[in-house]
Amino acid sequence: MNSASDVWQAVLKLLEQHLSPTAISTWFSDCQVVELLDNRLILHTPSEFSQNIIMTRYLDLVKDALKEIFAADFDVQVIGDEELARRINRQPPLRQEFLGGDQFTFDKFVVGPTNRIAYAAALAVSQNPATKYNPLFIYGDSGLGKTHLLYSIANALRISRPDFRIVYIKGDDFTNELINAIQTGSNSEFREKFRMADLLLVDDIQFIAGKIQTQEEFFHTFNALYESGRQIVLTSDRAPKDMLRLEDRLKSRFEGGLMVDVQPPDYETRVAILKNKAARMGIPLAEEACIYIAENIKSNIRQIEGILKKIQAYLELERAENLDMDLVENITKEVIRSERSYTPEYIVEKTASFYDLSPEDILGKGKTKNIAAARQMATYLMRKLTTLTLEEIGGVLNRDHSTILHSIRKIEESVNTDASLSDTVRDITANIMNK
């Protein structure tokens, strides 16, 4: 029994043992579940008369049915239209600023053969949310425009439906907010924030995989939104079937809507992106420079943006009007190098976060299984993502050469045969690269 509607159907089935079909049809046909949470069931009926009858005559029967299903006592409330409206309007009015800035709109998204379907699906969702494509699941490598499409959906709906409650969050932030809610006892506020949304946008949903409590919470959030006809849009660096540590019931729900992928842009699209962004930034990019950048940056739009920002900074600081090709080549090579270079402190921080630890845990003397696994992973990733020597990595982690070498070899020997470990390496690496 996975959803609130399933539970309610089970309750009605049990009520049939005590009430006639006419009674059930008369008093319960218009009832809908508003909330099923923490041993509390809230029902809505548009008829005030039905509300009074259920509360005075049949409330104990509903509670008995719930107790039979869950072996626990439930509080049951029946609300009318006015109370339902108050619950829906608890959210504060939306600010009308564009999410991410006014550059993240559909008209500023450069469409090409490798992202055309994703663009069309996102546009359709913005025009008719929660109709055909729900959920919409967009997947592909980092830096290909997935977040741009998320922002574009939100920004289009803020214009066409200003009353829409829109919630955007990254997958790892969903976990962090859940942890904070548990620590502060604000679980109800946490759930209401997400379950009362008209549009829920989750970026990098892959980061909830492997986190048991986070997946449990998101499962119920997903169900609550989907069953009440609200739109869900998710992005990930891979398809649900490739998230090896994601629960099957979540995979099933993610795959139940429309899944579309985005691939690296082809040469013509890269040139179009360059010219489009350069024009908006006021950069006089010559054809030769445009061709050079497009030929060398093949997989990541974010790198293209990085190059243009550096060029823009040079023009402003030097008060120059023209670009030298040597400068364009040097900036392009520098951006490529910087995208592949990460500080050991940053790697330790992101690894610790993944394992729900602090950087001090990894750098300290703790030897619990979780800390040891995180320390070995940080060691391996420092070797993989930096140019540090074994001695330098040992200096960062306060470990000797043989310990560092053992950690790296252990991960290297297991990563190709242990699917769960391979998935962990991929998740943390993606988190590091999304800085």
C-alpha distance (Angstrom), angle and dihedral (degrees) to the residues before:
residue distance angle dihedral
M1 . . .
N2 3.78 . .
S3 3.79 106.8 .
A4 3.80 144.3 44.4
S5 3.81 90.5 -114.3
D6 3.83 90.0 53.5
V7 3.80 89.4 52.7
W8 3.80 92.5 49.0
Q9 3.81 92.0 50.0
A10 3.81 88.2 51.7
V11 3.82 90.0 51.0
L12 3.82 91.2 51.4
K13 3.79 89.8 49.5
L14 3.81 90.1 55.3
L15 3.81 91.5 45.5
E16 3.82 88.3 58.8
Q17 3.81 87.4 70.6
H18 3.82 90.1 63.8
L19 3.81 106.4 25.5
S20 3.78 134.7 53.4
P21 3.82 120.1 -111.9
T22 3.81 87.6 -111.7
A23 3.81 92.4 56.2
I24 3.79 92.6 48.0
S25 3.80 92.1 47.3
T26 3.80 92.8 46.6
W27 3.80 99.8 47.4
F28 3.81 106.3 23.2
S29 3.83 107.1 32.5
D30 3.82 92.7 92.1
C31 3.82 95.4 42.8
Q32 3.79 118.2 116.4
V33 3.79 129.6 -178.7
V34 3.81 111.9 -111.6
E35 3.80 96.5 175.9
L36 3.80 139.0 -2.0
L37 3.77 106.9 -175.2
D38 3.81 139.9 134.6
N39 3.83 96.1 -5.6
R40 3.79 91.5 -47.2
L41 3.79 127.1 115.4
I42 3.80 120.1 -167.7
L43 3.81 117.5 -168.7
H44 3.79 128.8 -171.2
T45 3.79 127.6 -150.4
P46 3.81 123.9 172.7
S47 3.82 90.8 -144.7
E48 3.79 115.8 85.0
F49 3.80 88.9 -163.0
S50 3.82 91.9 54.5
Q51 3.78 89.3 46.8
N52 3.81 91.5 56.1
I53 3.82 93.8 44.7
I54 3.81 93.5 50.9
M55 3.81 92.4 46.8
T56 3.81 94.7 48.0
R57 3.82 102.7 34.9
Y58 3.76 111.2 20.7
L59 3.81 108.1 26.7
D60 3.81 94.4 98.8
L61 3.82 91.0 50.4
V62 3.82 90.7 53.7
K63 3.82 90.5 48.3
D64 3.81 91.1 48.7
A65 3.83 90.4 51.4
L66 3.80 91.3 51.1
K67 3.79 90.8 48.6
E68 3.79 90.0 52.0
I69 3.82 90.6 51.5
F70 3.81 98.9 42.9
A71 3.83 103.6 20.2
A72 3.81 87.5 -128.3
D73 3.79 137.8 98.5
F74 3.80 116.0 -102.2
D75 3.79 133.6 -158.9
V76 3.82 109.0 -135.9
Q77 3.79 125.7 -161.9
V78 3.80 128.7 -178.1
I79 3.80 115.1 -158.1
G80 3.79 134.4 -173.0
D81 3.79 133.5 -140.0
E82 3.82 96.2 -78.7
E83 3.80 94.6 52.7
L84 3.81 90.8 44.6
A85 3.82 89.8 52.9
R86 3.81 90.7 50.2
R87 3.81 91.2 51.3
I88 3.80 92.0 49.2
N89 3.79 92.8 48.7
R90 3.80 96.7 49.5
Q91 3.77 90.4 100.0
P92 3.83 113.3 94.2
P93 3.84 116.0 -109.1
L94 3.78 113.7 -81.5
R95 3.74 119.7 -104.3
Q96 3.77 108.8 -124.5
E97 3.80 97.1 -141.1
F98 3.78 113.1 121.7
L99 3.80 114.7 -99.7
G100 3.80 106.8 -110.2
G101 3.80 92.5 -1.1
D102 3.79 134.1 -66.5
Q103 3.81 92.7 -70.6
F104 3.81 89.8 75.0
T105 3.78 101.0 77.8
F106 3.78 133.6 115.2
D107 3.79 93.9 -105.9
K108 3.82 90.2 57.9
F109 3.80 94.5 49.5
V110 3.80 110.6 100.5
V111 3.81 108.0 -136.1
G112 3.80 121.9 -149.3
P113 3.81 138.6 158.1
T114 3.82 92.9 -83.0
N115 3.82 97.0 54.5
R116 3.80 104.0 24.8
I117 3.82 96.7 105.9
A118 3.80 93.2 46.4
Y119 3.81 89.7 49.9
A120 3.81 92.9 48.9
A121 3.82 92.1 48.1
A122 3.81 92.9 48.6
L123 3.81 90.8 48.2
A124 3.81 91.0 50.0
V125 3.82 90.8 51.4
S126 3.81 90.9 51.3
Q127 3.80 90.5 52.5
N128 3.81 98.5 42.9
P129 3.82 110.6 15.4
A130 3.81 120.2 -162.1
T131 3.80 95.0 9.4
K132 3.83 115.4 96.1
Y133 3.80 107.1 -6.2
N134 3.80 109.7 45.3
P135 2.91 115.8 169.7
L136 3.79 101.2 21.0
F137 3.80 109.7 -160.3
I138 3.83 117.0 -166.9
Y139 3.80 117.5 -173.8
G140 3.79 137.7 177.0
D141 3.80 142.3 109.4
S142 3.79 123.2 -51.9
G143 3.79 119.3 -78.4
L144 3.82 99.0 26.5
G145 3.81 100.0 112.6
K146 3.81 104.4 -89.9
T147 3.80 92.8 129.3
H148 3.82 90.2 45.9
L149 3.81 88.6 58.6
L150 3.82 92.0 48.0
Y151 3.79 91.2 51.4
S152 3.80 90.9 45.3
I153 3.81 91.8 55.8
A154 3.80 91.1 50.1
N155 3.79 94.2 45.4
A156 3.81 93.8 48.4
L157 3.80 91.2 50.9
R158 3.80 92.4 47.4
I159 3.77 86.7 62.6
S160 3.80 100.0 39.9
R161 3.82 97.3 36.3
P162 3.81 109.1 23.4
D163 3.82 90.8 172.6
F164 3.81 91.9 61.8
R165 3.81 115.2 118.3
I166 3.82 103.3 -134.2
V167 3.81 123.1 -170.9
Y168 3.81 121.8 -173.4
I169 3.80 121.7 -176.6
K170 3.80 139.6 155.1
G171 3.79 118.6 -119.1
D172 3.80 95.7 -114.2
D173 3.82 91.1 46.7
F174 3.82 89.1 55.3
T175 3.82 87.1 59.9
N176 3.80 92.5 45.6
E177 3.82 92.4 50.3
L178 3.80 90.6 48.1
I179 3.81 91.4 52.1
N180 3.79 90.2 49.1
A181 3.83 91.2 48.9
I182 3.80 90.9 52.4
Q183 3.82 92.0 47.8
T184 3.81 93.8 48.2
G185 3.79 97.6 37.5
S186 3.80 92.2 -118.5
N187 3.81 98.1 127.4
S188 3.81 93.4 129.8
E189 3.81 92.6 54.1
F190 3.82 90.3 46.6
R191 3.80 92.1 52.3
E192 3.77 94.2 44.0
K193 3.80 91.4 52.6
F194 3.80 92.0 59.8
R195 3.81 102.9 28.0
M196 3.80 94.8 52.2
A197 3.83 92.9 53.6
D198 3.80 120.5 116.7
L199 3.79 89.3 -157.8
L200 3.81 123.8 26.1
L201 3.80 116.9 -168.9
V202 3.81 117.4 -172.5
D203 3.80 118.4 -174.8
D204 3.82 118.9 -157.9
I205 3.80 95.0 6.3
Q206 3.82 88.5 176.2
F207 3.81 89.1 83.4
I208 3.82 92.5 73.4
A209 3.83 90.5 61.8
G210 3.79 113.0 111.0
K211 3.82 93.4 17.4
I212 3.81 102.8 110.4
Q213 3.79 100.6 -165.6
T214 3.81 93.0 41.5
Q215 3.80 91.3 51.9
E216 3.81 90.8 48.3
E217 3.80 91.5 51.8
F218 3.79 94.1 45.0
F219 3.81 91.3 48.1
H220 3.80 91.1 59.2
T221 3.81 92.1 41.8
F222 3.80 90.2 52.2
N223 3.81 91.8 49.2
A224 3.79 93.6 47.5
L225 3.80 92.3 52.5
Y226 3.78 97.3 40.6
E227 3.79 94.8 48.6
S228 3.79 92.3 49.0
G229 3.81 92.0 51.7
R230 3.80 99.9 -106.7
Q231 3.82 124.0 145.9
I232 3.82 122.0 -108.2
V233 3.82 123.4 -169.1
L234 3.80 121.5 -177.0
T235 3.80 134.0 -177.3
S236 3.78 129.1 -162.8
D237 3.78 141.0 165.5
R238 3.82 89.6 -118.9
A239 3.79 143.5 22.0
P240 3.85 117.8 -85.2
K241 3.82 91.9 -109.7
D242 3.82 88.9 60.4
M243 3.83 93.8 54.3
L244 3.77 95.1 94.0
R245 3.81 95.1 -175.8
L246 3.82 95.3 46.9
E247 3.81 115.4 108.7
D248 3.80 114.4 -106.7
R249 3.80 93.1 -124.7
L250 3.83 89.9 58.4
K251 3.80 92.0 45.4
S252 3.79 88.1 53.3
R253 3.80 92.7 51.9
F254 3.80 94.3 45.2
E255 3.80 90.3 50.2
G256 3.81 91.7 47.0
G257 3.80 93.4 79.9
L258 3.79 130.7 42.4
M259 3.81 118.2 -49.4
V260 3.80 117.8 -163.8
D261 3.78 130.0 171.8
V262 3.79 132.7 -147.9
Q263 3.78 119.8 -146.8
P264 3.82 130.7 -163.8
P265 3.82 109.6 -74.0
D266 3.79 118.9 -101.9
Y267 3.82 121.1 -118.8
E268 3.80 95.6 -91.2
T269 3.81 92.0 50.1
R270 3.82 91.5 48.1
V271 3.81 89.6 53.6
A272 3.81 90.6 48.3
I273 3.82 90.9 49.6
L274 3.80 91.1 49.9
K275 3.78 94.1 49.4
N276 3.79 92.5 44.0
K277 3.81 95.2 50.4
A278 3.82 94.1 40.1
A279 3.81 91.0 53.5
R280 3.81 92.0 50.3
M281 3.81 91.0 48.8
G282 3.81 93.1 47.1
I283 3.82 94.2 -117.9
P284 3.84 116.5 152.3
L285 3.80 95.5 -138.1
A286 3.79 111.8 -177.6
E287 3.80 120.2 -141.5
E288 3.81 91.2 -111.8
A289 3.79 92.1 53.9
C290 3.78 91.8 45.9
I291 3.81 91.8 52.0
Y292 3.83 92.2 47.7
I293 3.82 93.6 52.5
A294 3.82 93.7 44.0
E295 3.79 91.4 50.8
N296 3.82 93.3 50.8
I297 3.82 101.8 38.5
K298 3.79 105.5 60.3
S299 3.78 109.7 150.7
N300 3.79 112.2 31.2
I301 3.80 129.9 56.6
R302 3.80 89.5 -169.0
Q303 3.81 89.2 66.2
I304 3.80 89.7 54.1
E305 3.81 89.3 54.2
G306 3.79 90.1 48.5
I307 3.80 91.8 54.2
L308 3.80 93.3 48.5
K309 3.82 92.1 48.8
K310 3.80 90.8 52.7
I311 3.80 90.9 48.0
Q312 3.80 90.3 48.7
A313 3.81 91.0 50.8
Y314 3.80 91.2 50.4
L315 3.79 92.8 50.6
E316 3.79 91.8 49.3
L317 3.80 96.7 44.9
E318 3.79 95.3 43.6
R319 3.81 93.2 36.6
A320 3.78 86.6 -132.9
E321 3.80 124.8 161.5
N322 3.80 100.0 -165.0
L323 3.78 134.3 48.3
D324 3.77 124.4 -129.1
M325 3.83 113.5 -139.9
D326 3.81 91.0 -134.9
L327 3.80 88.1 58.8
V328 3.83 92.1 49.7
E329 3.80 90.8 50.2
N330 3.83 93.3 48.2
I331 3.81 93.2 47.8
T332 3.81 91.5 48.2
K333 3.82 92.2 51.6
E334 3.82 91.1 45.3
V335 3.81 92.8 52.9
I336 3.80 91.6 48.9
R337 3.81 90.2 51.3
S338 3.82 94.7 45.9
E339 3.81 91.9 50.5
R340 3.79 88.2 58.8
S341 3.79 96.5 45.1
Y342 3.80 123.7 82.7
T343 3.79 130.1 171.2
P344 3.82 117.5 -113.2
E345 3.82 89.3 -125.5
Y346 3.81 90.2 57.1
I347 3.82 91.7 48.8
V348 3.82 91.2 50.2
E349 3.81 90.7 48.3
K350 3.82 94.5 51.3
T351 3.82 93.2 42.9
A352 3.80 91.6 50.4
S353 3.81 90.9 49.1
F354 3.80 91.3 52.8
Y355 3.81 91.4 53.8
D356 3.84 92.3 43.3
L357 3.79 90.7 -112.4
S358 3.79 136.0 119.9
P359 3.84 123.1 -111.7
E360 3.82 86.8 -113.1
D361 3.82 89.4 61.8
I362 3.80 91.1 57.9
L363 3.81 93.7 43.4
G364 3.81 93.6 44.2
K365 3.79 133.8 76.0
G366 3.81 99.3 -95.2
K367 3.81 114.5 133.7
T368 3.80 104.3 -172.3
K369 3.81 115.2 135.1
N370 3.83 93.1 -106.9
I371 3.83 94.3 48.1
A372 3.82 92.3 46.2
A373 3.82 91.3 50.5
A374 3.81 91.5 49.0
R375 3.80 92.1 47.8
Q376 3.81 92.0 51.0
M377 3.81 90.4 48.0
A378 3.83 92.3 50.2
T379 3.81 89.3 49.5
Y380 3.80 92.1 51.2
L381 3.80 93.6 46.4
M382 3.81 92.9 48.9
R383 3.78 88.5 54.7
K384 3.81 91.6 46.3
L385 3.81 100.0 43.3
T386 3.81 103.6 33.5
T387 3.80 138.8 46.4
L388 3.81 92.9 -123.9
T389 3.82 118.0 136.4
L390 3.80 121.0 -124.8
E391 3.80 89.3 -103.4
E392 3.81 91.6 52.1
I393 3.82 91.8 49.0
G394 3.80 88.4 49.4
G395 3.79 89.2 52.2
V396 3.81 90.9 54.0
L397 3.81 93.6 48.4
N398 3.82 96.9 35.4
R399 3.80 91.2 -121.5
D400 3.81 132.1 126.7
H401 3.80 126.1 -109.3
S402 3.82 96.3 -99.8
T403 3.83 92.8 51.2
I404 3.80 91.4 50.6
L405 3.80 92.2 48.4
H406 3.83 91.5 48.2
S407 3.81 91.9 51.6
I408 3.80 93.4 50.1
R409 3.82 93.6 47.0
K410 3.80 92.3 47.5
I411 3.81 92.3 56.0
E412 3.81 93.4 41.0
E413 3.81 92.2 51.7
S414 3.81 93.9 48.4
V415 3.80 104.8 36.5
N416 3.81 94.9 80.0
T417 3.81 95.2 47.8
D418 3.81 102.7 33.4
A419 3.82 108.0 70.9
S420 3.81 93.2 -169.3
L421 3.81 92.5 52.3
S422 3.80 91.0 46.4
D423 3.80 89.1 52.7
T424 3.82 90.6 49.8
V425 3.81 91.9 51.9
R426 3.78 90.1 49.3
D427 3.81 93.7 48.2
I428 3.81 96.1 49.1
T429 3.80 92.3 43.2
A430 3.81 90.2 52.3
N431 3.79 90.3 48.7
I432 3.79 90.7 51.6
M433 3.79 93.0 47.7
N434 3.80 92.5 49.3
K435 3.79 91.5 67.9
